[in-house]
């Protein structure tokens, strides 16, 4: 247990609208080991980003609130910590990269200033040293002319460069955990590969655990050690990355993998999963995926499926495996 | 012939040229002729306000019973008032009072209003409701009436005029800044700063407040004009500066009995107030054209 950097247990997060509580995350469970890359995949609206915001406890300006469960980070429960204690962890031990590098840097502050903000705040270095550290960080993320870049404004940099700056910022205090919320979605493919390569490199150097949120299964296959599949605010399947792609267990995972277009297939109509993620106010009874599932049985519509341990590294929440002999492994 | 390397070097140098927001601002601001002229006028007025007592041709308080209510002439550029005091000298010395009152009132209103607006917009919820509803209450009174009521409560005097003008400036500032804050806090970089462990104060000061600046600068210049009018109005009503002070509103007020016979006694301070307020508004308009991104690209 202690080797886990982050352990999320039964996490439930809800928003309040018109005095009604709407639960978005309904019992999320997963854990990340030191130096591991965990992929968090699922459609839009499945609660991936909210999971990351819950871990960071960044609900500011919204009615979002963790109502149940625990988030153990380095052995401490974040849900029981005060705002100021969490602030000391944010940026130092746990940092985040956002989807949009174009907007995640403040346009009116110079790159160096933004980078040094975090360094001065957490490492308490004097100004020259923190500038030196900032330049070093920029060099680490492959920015050659780091000495000049720190005096430039974000609009003078390309998207890929900005994402590098964001990564440098996030890695500045050598965090134990890096949450990357679709870090390459807004970038073009060649830059995407560079950024992913860079994250991998930094992970290996610093033994940082990475929670990689994405809906790009190609990125998952490339990067991740293990994968957690989320649907409608719950984890439906957790597996080693090779196992997952070789034999997806949950019908939702199977659907996701089948939806990836393959080069050379020449299909007129691409495969997809029918329907949409149900809205949180209007969740179906039983398994939340049942209305869209092509293997749904009558029990699926009545009762939520249990989480079945298929092997030591694999879990799946589906009635298909609850009744069968779960020892059989594909 | 230029070798490929030198071409590359010059390109690199070109992209490295220092970007200066002020230079860019100045480039477009100097195209606004009216605003430019107005800024020169205000600049001169500020200089005059500082050195006024030293350059005034006559003592602004010294009566001269040989020259009562004289019209403008070479010796008295703006004529003399009912005590024979030189109006031009009084206007010059009075510039200091008018500018001081309006600047300090607007500045205090700006600080208080900005803080309230930032808090209101950033934290939302019940704090927002309390601040905004209080502003609505203040908004429901006409500006000058509110100022009169405040001065009536506190007693007449320049300092109380400053307080009164400040109080009716606060809600406008608060509302403006709140709007800009609501916009600014949606930016991903605000969330990014929070995710790096920045405190609320830091986020507000470093990431949200700068976003409200361009709107604030415009509004401040506009507001100074209004403040001068309000302060003069209060003095005119006898609620501001004491009657012997060379305050423009006071001069207007004491001269109004002679409007029929020697109109210059009223016209001269009137022109001073008019030009100053106009100049501030012109600057405000010019700044808006330059700084407001919605107008900028047209």
Interface residues (C-beta under 8 A of the other chain):
Chain A: X56 X58 X60 X61 X84 X87 X88 X89 X90 X91 X92 X95 X96 X98 X99 X100 X103 X104 X105 X106 X107 X108 X109 X117 X118 X121 X122 X148 X151 X152 X153 X156 X166 X169 X170
Chain B: X15 X16 X18 X19 X21 X122 X124 X185 X187 X188 X189 X191 X192 X193 X194 X195 X196 X197 X198 X199 X202 X206 X207 X210 X211
